[in-house]
Amino acid sequence: MSGNIELFTTRMRKATRKIHSVSDALVNAKFAISLRDEAVWGGGLFVFYHIFAFLEDAKERLNMPDFNKLFVHKTLYRKKAFEADLAHYLGEDWQSTPHSVALDSYLEHLQELEKESPQLLMAYVYHLYLGLLSGGQILAKKRKMFGDKSNTEVYTDQVTDFTDIDIPQLKNDFRAAMNEIAAKMSPEEQQAFIEESSQVFLMNNLIVNSVAGQNQVLRTLFYKTSAVFLVIFGAVLAYKMSK
């Protein structure tokens, strides 16, 4: 490929930069601040599990060569890893957890794409799995650093565990596969793919917002911070009055 031709993955990154940045900020704000609350973390895993599971199951149903090609390594299959984490964080009956309206709307949209424009499902595969290999790794590291230290049992999150995998190389292979697939698309198909890519981040934002329990975590952190401030303020005031 000529060095003068812009890679399709680069075009997508530029076209979705703004909404992608908003999505990243939202995920960080919602989940990073809730790292110590396993129920909230489990809730986040729960909503995204259904999206990843749908995509992996759709791959088997469709058996499209390009769809298959995008799964460049067997380690990308994350459905079972999600299920192991959900059983740990939400209990063995995690499947009985009710769906939010946002999650059901997301799944309905994916079902419609599978029927009408299955090629566009690859936009979700590309952005979600790349996100797991990037931002997902960062969140996993934050959980280890700032997670609840009161629990002596150490649990390794399975969905973000890519032990013995060269993640930078995997991401390169993943992007290369996407660029090869896009090279066979018409200009109209490429544009539709890019437009659907923006939809990926919009829908991700909706399900992230739907995760329950986050507001309670924020209130708890606020009260704890306020209490510490009052203690410090009281100590300073008492010191000044005693002089």
URGILIN-V824890 format. One record per helix or strand of 3 or more residues. SS is the DSSP state (alpha for helix, beta for strand). FROM is the first residue (numbers start at 1). LEN is the number of residues. Records with the same first field share a line. If there is no record, write none. Layout:
SS: FROM-LEN + FROM-LEN
This chain:
alpha: 8-8 + 17-18 + 38-25 + 65-6 + 74-3 + 79-12 + 94-3 + 101-16 + 118-16 + 135-12 + 167-16 + 187-24 + 214-29
